[in-house]
Amino acid sequence: MKTVTASDANRHFSQILKAVSRGEAITIVSRGTAVAQIIPARPASNLEPARQRLIERLRSQPARGTRDWRRDELYD
């Protein structure tokens, strides 16, 4: 795992993204403390089955409560 300072990450962000796209994990350090980690994203296909199960479960549950409010009222 590679470690870079926050200022270097700011200056060389595109290079960091290229390294991450190749599978490398990078830790961002600010004043000697690790504050963030940039890791490769998981393919969306791994999440699709879980998403489908959630949608099916939500559709099978009955609606609760009444909707006696309007969206505009949320912003008053």
N, CA and C atoms as an extended XYZ file, in Angstrom:
228
Properties=species:S:1:pos:R:3:atomname:S:1:resname:S:1:resid:I:1 pbc="F F F"
N         0.848       -1.172        0.000 N   MET     1
C         0.000        0.000        0.000 CA  MET     1
C         0.892        1.233        0.000 C   MET     1
N         0.587        2.150       -0.866 N   LYS     2
C         1.360        3.372       -1.009 CA  LYS     2
C         0.764        4.460       -0.115 C   LYS     2
N         1.608        5.321        0.428 N   THR     3
C         1.170        6.434        1.269 CA  THR     3
C         1.648        7.737        0.648 C   THR     3
N         0.758        8.722        0.556 N   VAL     4
C         1.126       10.042        0.042 CA  VAL     4
C         0.549       11.116        0.960 C   VAL     4
N         1.193       12.268        0.967 N   THR     5
C         0.683       13.377        1.769 CA  THR     5
C        -0.515       13.996        1.072 C   THR     5
N        -1.297       14.724        1.827 N   ALA     6
C        -2.487       15.369        1.267 CA  ALA     6
C        -2.099       16.370        0.186 C   ALA     6
N        -1.030       17.098        0.399 N   SER     7
C        -0.627       18.089       -0.606 CA  SER     7
C        -0.164       17.403       -1.886 C   SER     7
N         0.573       16.284       -1.779 N   ASP     8
C         0.977       15.544       -2.971 CA  ASP     8
C        -0.232       14.933       -3.673 C   ASP     8
N        -1.189       14.457       -2.899 N   ALA     9
C        -2.409       13.896       -3.485 CA  ALA     9
C        -3.148       14.970       -4.271 C   ALA     9
N        -3.148       16.175       -3.744 N   ASN    10
C        -3.812       17.284       -4.429 CA  ASN    10
C        -3.095       17.615       -5.740 C   ASN    10
N        -1.778       17.629       -5.708 N   ARG    11
C        -0.997       17.980       -6.899 CA  ARG    11
C        -1.009       16.887       -7.966 C   ARG    11
N        -1.068       15.635       -7.550 N   HIS    12
C        -0.921       14.515       -8.489 CA  HIS    12
C        -2.139       13.595       -8.479 C   HIS    12
N        -3.310       14.182       -8.372 N   PHE    13
C        -4.527       13.380       -8.236 CA  PHE    13
C        -4.761       12.456       -9.427 C   PHE    13
N        -4.520       12.922      -10.629 N   SER    14
C        -4.758       12.068      -11.804 CA  SER    14
C        -3.825       10.862      -11.789 C   SER    14
N        -2.581       11.032      -11.344 N   GLN    15
C        -1.656        9.905      -11.258 CA  GLN    15
C        -2.112        8.908      -10.192 C   GLN    15
N        -2.647        9.425       -9.094 N   ILE    16
C        -3.158        8.558       -8.040 CA  ILE    16
C        -4.335        7.741       -8.559 C   ILE    16
N        -5.232        8.378       -9.299 N   LEU    17
C        -6.374        7.655       -9.861 CA  LEU    17
C        -5.926        6.560      -10.826 C   LEU    17
N        -4.893        6.833      -11.608 N   LYS    18
C        -4.381        5.809      -12.522 CA  LYS    18
C        -3.833        4.618      -11.740 C   LYS    18
N        -3.103        4.895      -10.663 N   ALA    19
C        -2.559        3.807       -9.843 CA  ALA    19
C        -3.677        2.992       -9.212 C   ALA    19
N        -4.707        3.671       -8.744 N   VAL    20
C        -5.842        2.973       -8.131 CA  VAL    20
C        -6.570        2.135       -9.171 C   VAL    20
N        -6.688        2.652      -10.377 N   SER    21
C        -7.364        1.890      -11.434 CA  SER    21
C        -6.596        0.622      -11.792 C   SER    21
N        -5.291        0.603      -11.493 N   ARG    22
C        -4.478       -0.599      -11.720 CA  ARG    22
C        -4.548       -1.559      -10.535 C   ARG    22
N        -5.321       -1.200       -9.501 N   GLY    23
C        -5.508       -2.101       -8.372 CA  GLY    23
C        -4.765       -1.715       -7.112 C   GLY    23
N        -4.035       -0.631       -7.122 N   GLU    24
C        -3.258       -0.212       -5.958 CA  GLU    24
C        -4.131        0.556       -4.965 C   GLU    24
N        -3.913        0.339       -3.675 N   ALA    25
C        -4.594        1.100       -2.626 CA  ALA    25
C        -3.640        2.186       -2.142 C   ALA    25
N        -4.168        3.380       -1.931 N   ILE    26
C        -3.326        4.515       -1.532 CA  ILE    26
C        -3.905        5.156       -0.285 C   ILE    26
N        -3.046        5.400        0.707 N   THR    27
C        -3.439        6.064        1.942 CA  THR    27
C        -2.998        7.519        1.877 C   THR    27
N        -3.904        8.426        2.221 N   ILE    28
C        -3.613        9.852        2.244 CA  ILE    28
C        -3.318       10.237        3.691 C   ILE    28
N        -2.185       10.940        3.892 N   VAL    29
C        -1.739       11.318        5.220 CA  VAL    29
C        -1.717       12.836        5.328 C   VAL    29
N        -2.264       13.341        6.425 N   SER    30
C        -2.225       14.775        6.706 CA  SER    30
C        -1.592       14.974        8.074 C   SER    30
N        -0.477       15.688        8.092 N   ARG    31
C         0.264       15.952        9.333 CA  ARG    31
C         0.605       14.673       10.081 C   ARG    31
N         0.992       13.657        9.321 N   GLY    32
C         1.428       12.405        9.919 CA  GLY    32
C         0.326       11.435       10.294 C   GLY    32
N        -0.928       11.811       10.082 N   THR    33
C        -2.055       10.956       10.437 CA  THR    33
C        -2.802       10.523        9.178 C   THR    33
N        -3.050        9.237        9.079 N   ALA    34
C        -3.821        8.727        7.933 CA  ALA    34
C        -5.247        9.257        8.031 C   ALA    34
N        -5.707        9.920        6.975 N   VAL    35
C        -7.048       10.517        6.984 CA  VAL    35
C        -7.977        9.916        5.945 C   VAL    35
N        -7.420        9.247        4.944 N   ALA    36
C        -8.272        8.678        3.892 CA  ALA    36
C        -7.539        7.539        3.207 C   ALA    36
N        -8.328        6.705        2.571 N   GLN    37
C        -7.770        5.621        1.790 CA  GLN    37
C        -8.525        5.554        0.477 C   GLN    37
N        -7.790        5.523       -0.614 N   ILE    38
C        -8.403        5.405       -1.934 CA  ILE    38
C        -8.128        3.993       -2.418 C   ILE    38
N        -9.207        3.246       -2.666 N   ILE    39
C        -9.082        1.860       -3.093 CA  ILE    39
C        -9.896        1.663       -4.368 C   ILE    39
N        -9.564        0.644       -5.142 N   PRO    40
C       -10.330        0.383       -6.357 CA  PRO    40
C       -11.792        0.074       -6.024 C   PRO    40
N       -12.677        0.578       -6.845 N   ALA    41
C       -14.107        0.321       -6.671 CA  ALA    41
C       -14.417       -1.108       -7.071 C   ALA    41
N       -15.393       -1.689       -6.374 N   ARG    42
C       -15.855       -3.024       -6.741 CA  ARG    42
C       -16.717       -2.911       -7.988 C   ARG    42
N       -16.677       -3.921       -8.814 N   PRO    43
C       -17.572       -3.895       -9.981 CA  PRO    43
C       -19.032       -3.855       -9.530 C   PRO    43
N       -19.835       -3.119      -10.240 N   ALA    44
C       -21.251       -2.977       -9.887 CA  ALA    44
C       -21.976       -4.310       -9.931 C   ALA    44
N       -21.484       -5.239      -10.728 N   SER    45
C       -22.163       -6.529      -10.849 CA  SER    45
C       -22.190       -7.284       -9.519 C   SER    45
N       -21.218       -7.055       -8.643 N   ASN    46
C       -21.206       -7.704       -7.331 CA  ASN    46
C       -22.351       -7.200       -6.459 C   ASN    46
N       -22.789       -5.984       -6.677 N   LEU    47
C       -23.824       -5.384       -5.858 CA  LEU    47
C       -25.225       -5.632       -6.395 C   LEU    47
N       -25.337       -6.007       -7.623 N   GLU    48
C       -26.651       -6.146       -8.257 CA  GLU    48
C       -27.550       -7.174       -7.571 C   GLU    48
N       -27.078       -8.368       -7.221 N   PRO    49
C       -27.969       -9.319       -6.543 CA  PRO    49
C       -28.507       -8.771       -5.211 C   PRO    49
N       -27.672       -8.104       -4.449 N   ALA    50
C       -28.120       -7.531       -3.177 CA  ALA    50
C       -29.147       -6.434       -3.424 C   ALA    50
N       -28.922       -5.651       -4.443 N   ARG    51
C       -29.869       -4.575       -4.784 CA  ARG    51
C       -31.228       -5.152       -5.158 C   ARG    51
N       -31.226       -6.217       -5.955 N   GLN    52
C       -32.477       -6.845       -6.363 CA  GLN    52
C       -33.229       -7.442       -5.176 C   GLN    52
N       -32.489       -8.086       -4.247 N   ARG    53
C       -33.135       -8.637       -3.057 CA  ARG    53
C       -33.769       -7.539       -2.215 C   ARG    53
N       -33.080       -6.413       -2.088 N   LEU    54
C       -33.623       -5.292       -1.318 CA  LEU    54
C       -34.892       -4.755       -1.959 C   LEU    54
N       -34.889       -4.571       -3.260 N   ILE    55
C       -36.069       -4.058       -3.962 CA  ILE    55
C       -37.245       -5.027       -3.806 C   ILE    55
N       -36.988       -6.326       -3.945 N   GLU    56
C       -38.064       -7.316       -3.784 CA  GLU    56
C       -38.640       -7.279       -2.369 C   GLU    56
N       -37.751       -7.177       -1.370 N   ARG    57
C       -38.222       -7.129        0.016 CA  ARG    57
C       -39.066       -5.886        0.271 C   ARG    57
N       -38.613       -4.745       -0.239 N   LEU    58
C       -39.367       -3.503       -0.038 CA  LEU    58
C       -40.718       -3.553       -0.733 C   LEU    58
N       -40.785       -4.141       -1.901 N   ARG    59
C       -42.059       -4.246       -2.622 CA  ARG    59
C       -43.023       -5.205       -1.937 C   ARG    59
N       -42.494       -6.203       -1.229 N   SER    60
C       -43.367       -7.171       -0.564 CA  SER    60
C       -43.931       -6.641        0.754 C   SER    60
N       -43.345       -5.601        1.309 N   GLN    61
C       -43.825       -5.057        2.574 CA  GLN    61
C       -44.985       -4.104        2.322 C   GLN    61
N       -45.983       -4.138        3.193 N   PRO    62
C       -47.095       -3.195        3.025 CA  PRO    62
C       -46.650       -1.771        3.366 C   PRO    62
N       -47.291       -0.814        2.723 N   ALA    63
C       -47.000        0.589        3.020 CA  ALA    63
C       -47.494        0.902        4.423 C   ALA    63
N       -46.737        1.709        5.148 N   ARG    64
C       -47.109        2.042        6.520 CA  ARG    64
C       -47.436        3.520        6.614 C   ARG    64
N       -48.359        3.832        7.504 N   GLY    65
C       -48.708        5.223        7.748 CA  GLY    65
C       -49.531        5.816        6.629 C   GLY    65
N       -49.865        7.060        6.800 N   THR    66
C       -50.621        7.763        5.770 CA  THR    66
C       -49.782        8.912        5.258 C   THR    66
N       -50.031        9.251        4.060 N   ARG    67
C       -49.317       10.375        3.475 CA  ARG    67
C       -50.297       11.521        3.351 C   ARG    67
N       -50.406       12.259        4.429 N   ASP    68
C       -51.311       13.403        4.433 CA  ASP    68
C       -50.522       14.711        4.395 C   ASP    68
N       -49.344       14.654        3.807 N   TRP    69
C       -48.515       15.840        3.665 CA  TRP    69
C       -48.094       15.955        2.201 C   TRP    69
N       -47.681       17.170        1.858 N   ARG    70
C       -47.194       17.422        0.497 CA  ARG    70
C       -45.697       17.668        0.562 C   ARG    70
N       -45.037       17.416       -0.515 N   ARG    71
C       -43.585       17.605       -0.565 CA  ARG    71
C       -43.191       19.036       -0.257 C   ARG    71
N       -43.984       19.992       -0.709 N   ASP    72
C       -43.702       21.399       -0.447 CA  ASP    72
C       -43.649       21.710        1.036 C   ASP    72
N       -44.433       20.989        1.826 N   GLU    73
C       -44.480       21.240        3.273 CA  GLU    73
C       -43.175       20.862        3.963 C   GLU    73
N       -42.379       20.018        3.356 N   LEU    74
C       -41.103       19.628        3.949 CA  LEU    74
C       -40.129       20.794        4.032 C   LEU    74
N       -40.316       21.784        3.190 N   TYR    75
C       -39.355       22.874        3.098 CA  TYR    75
C       -39.843       24.159        3.764 C   TYR    75
N       -40.931       24.089        4.517 N   ASP    76
C       -41.425       25.279        5.220 CA  ASP    76
C       -40.659       25.524        6.476 C   ASP    76
